[in-house]
Amino acid sequence: MSDAAPEDPLALVGSWLAPRDVATTTMTLSTIGLDGYPSARTVLVSAYDGRRVHFHTDARSRKAAELAAVPRATATVVWPEAGRQLVLTGDVGVVTAEEAWVAYAARTRYLQVLAWVNDHQLAALPDGERRARWAAFERDHGEGALDAPETWVGFAIDPVRVLFWQGATDAPSNRLAYERRADGSWTLERWPG
Ligand SMILES: Cc1cc2nc3c(=O)[nH]c(=O)nc-3n(C[C@H](O)[C@H](O)[C@H](O)COP(=O)(O)O)c2cc1C
């Protein structure tokens, strides 16, 4: 990590989440489980709007229920080959219908179909039946463009804390730890580890 650190971390988040990487970049999304235990899973980073990190999911999912109860989350993105880790914690809001539609349209056909068919009822069926339902959906809908199902929902994390971890093979790893003040400016500390 160079000695120069920006006062505001948001542009640095943008340069780490370079646009070409968004939509193929994954993050570990940690929420607070309804039982109080941490709840984590991998999701795609759908977009970064210069302030908030967006992701999309099924409105009937566990994470959606957890975020409805406590709208706070941490996103952890790791780039092992670059020796980088970004940890971003913040308040979570639902994105606009337009933003959700754009993200759905950008998904692969496979993920678009998945958003339509993969519900609890399907998951409980034997493999052969699940495959048959998938094939029937494909047959019924052909190659035509799909609209997002009503269960498609997007969320965005508005950061209050951002940690940039930079590793090295010939020097100590180093973190830039930012915390947002009430007035919107940021405090910065350097941490080991
Ligand atoms: C590489 C990868 C990417 C994934 N991307 C998403 C995603 O963008 N949205 C999503 O809802 N689930 C995604 N999943 C599935 C989630 O990890 C998770 O199993 C699912 O969303 C249900 O999570 P929940 O029960 O905690 O709500 C992805 C899984 C993997 C392995």
The ligand as a MOL file (V3000), in Angstrom:
LIG
                    3D

  0  0  0     0  0            999 V3000
M  V30 BEGIN CTAB
M  V30 COUNTS 31 33 0 0 0
M  V30 BEGIN ATOM
M  V30 1 C -20.0930 -17.8740 -7.3810 0
M  V30 2 C -21.5000 -17.7200 -6.8210 0
M  V30 3 C -22.2420 -16.5880 -7.1570 0
M  V30 4 C -23.5350 -16.4320 -6.6520 0
M  V30 5 N -24.2230 -15.2930 -6.9510 0
M  V30 6 C -25.4420 -15.0990 -6.4020 0
M  V30 7 C -26.1400 -13.8710 -6.6120 0
M  V30 8 O -25.6730 -12.9370 -7.2790 0
M  V30 9 N -27.3770 -13.7390 -6.0400 0
M  V30 10 C -27.9250 -14.7330 -5.2820 0
M  V30 11 O -29.0360 -14.5450 -4.7970 0
M  V30 12 N -27.2860 -15.8940 -5.0410 0
M  V30 13 C -26.0510 -16.0920 -5.5770 0
M  V30 14 N -25.3820 -17.2600 -5.3110 0
M  V30 15 C -26.0190 -18.2630 -4.4370 0
M  V30 16 C -25.8250 -17.8200 -2.9590 0
M  V30 17 O -24.4920 -18.1010 -2.5320 0
M  V30 18 C -26.8340 -18.4710 -1.9800 0
M  V30 19 O -26.6910 -19.8670 -2.0060 0
M  V30 20 C -28.2740 -18.1120 -2.2990 0
M  V30 21 O -28.4110 -16.7550 -2.6920 0
M  V30 22 C -29.1740 -18.3660 -1.0750 0
M  V30 23 O -28.6590 -17.6400 0.0130 0
M  V30 24 P -29.4800 -17.3630 1.3630 0
M  V30 25 O -30.2450 -18.6220 1.6870 0
M  V30 26 O -28.4120 -17.0790 2.3820 0
M  V30 27 O -30.3720 -16.1940 1.1210 0
M  V30 28 C -24.0870 -17.4360 -5.7980 0
M  V30 29 C -23.3160 -18.5480 -5.4680 0
M  V30 30 C -22.0490 -18.6750 -5.9670 0
M  V30 31 C -21.2360 -19.8960 -5.5540 0
M  V30 END ATOM
M  V30 BEGIN BOND
M  V30 1 1 1 2
M  V30 2 1 2 3
M  V30 3 2 2 30
M  V30 4 2 3 4
M  V30 5 1 4 5
M  V30 6 1 4 28
M  V30 7 2 5 6
M  V30 8 1 6 7
M  V30 9 1 6 13
M  V30 10 2 7 8
M  V30 11 1 7 9
M  V30 12 1 9 10
M  V30 13 2 10 11
M  V30 14 1 10 12
M  V30 15 2 12 13
M  V30 16 1 13 14
M  V30 17 1 14 15
M  V30 18 1 14 28
M  V30 19 1 15 16
M  V30 20 1 16 17
M  V30 21 1 16 18
M  V30 22 1 18 19
M  V30 23 1 18 20
M  V30 24 1 20 21
M  V30 25 1 20 22
M  V30 26 1 22 23
M  V30 27 1 23 24
M  V30 28 2 24 25
M  V30 29 1 24 26
M  V30 30 1 24 27
M  V30 31 2 28 29
M  V30 32 1 29 30
M  V30 33 1 30 31
M  V30 END BOND
M  V30 END CTAB
M  END
